[in-house]
């Protein structure tokens, strides 16, 4: 038996697929108002109405039954089990067509779609999915779903360089997780987002307090949540100039987190470690090179455009740090031909490297380029990144300044 609201939804989909208006479909045998109520689910269809509409559409009555293979639940099951590009595409199409499914089911679909976009480095698409997901969490009224949506939104906005709204979302997620006394996973995830955004916003002391709270919360674990907590704690210590402490946290994650748990995270940890080895004083290119080699081997199994770009960027930094400036320029040229799949911060770092290479080549426009990047980062409230660029500019100017002449 055909029931509402599924019938109305299917009817509207079939009508619009043929490019018909409600008036055109209703014809002389049905009022437009009655058809509108059928499509909205306000009226239960009679056998006579169903037969009439089937004839007008040139279909069989059975065509009004939503095919199982086209349902959102079916598409969600396939996307969850395979994660393939085709399955994700089918899920997005099913979500767009399904307006009558439960809010929780649509939330699950959006969660998977946002995750798929994130893995591909498409943070703009991820933000659109997460915006809808946060609204659905509010509609459902589940504290857990609201916290998870806000947490992922905060991290996505941070990746896009939108620090002020990212901080708002992270603070809201953290307060809600504490206020509702949610489980360790939700509280830790909210703290992860909060710490990373606070650090980007230049609120490093606050980030350190929350990073220590996070480390204590996940103590004794060795799963993905713990590994991300160690990575985040290391990042905060880097910003405080505590290279030794940062290395200790990151080394713990590298040694104890298994690639069998999450190969993508395992790979990203090595990319992060490689960058840290280049930021230490003095830099350690040999260890950075080893991290890059491990990451490159893992790319054969989980390679995505975003991860490949991250590895190429690390190689460019490594080439610059070891004085292989032509190699650094060539690697930057390779990246310039691709659609960018990197975070805002990583894209800016590539621009910093380009400007440094210009200065080394005697092109004074690199100085103005660095100054513009720093000013833009400040305007975006990315205080930590702005400070990093100003330091780079000062170092570049000091290195390019001619040495004072000796006594005659």
Secondary structure, DSSP 8 states (H G I E B T S, - for coil): ---TTHHHHHHHHHHHHTT--HHHHHTTTS-HHHHHHHHHTSS---HHHHHHHHHHHT--GGGGS--GGGSHHHHHHHHHHH--HHHHHHHHHHHHH-SSS-HHHHHHHHHHHHHHHHHTT-HHHHHHHHHHHHHHHHHHT-HHHHHHHHHHHHHHHHHTT-HHHHHHHHHHHHHHHHHTT--HHHHHHHHHHHHHHHHHTT-HHHHHHHHHHHHHHTTT--SHHHHHHHHHHHHHHHHTT-HHHHHHHHHHHHHHS-TTT-HHHHHHHHHHHHHHHHHSSS--HHHHHHHHHHHHHHHHHH--HHHHHHHHHHHHHHHHHTT-HHHHHHHHHHHHTS---S-HHHHHHHHHHHHHHHHHTT-THHHHHHHHHHHHHHHTT-HHHHHHHHHHHHHHHHHHS-------
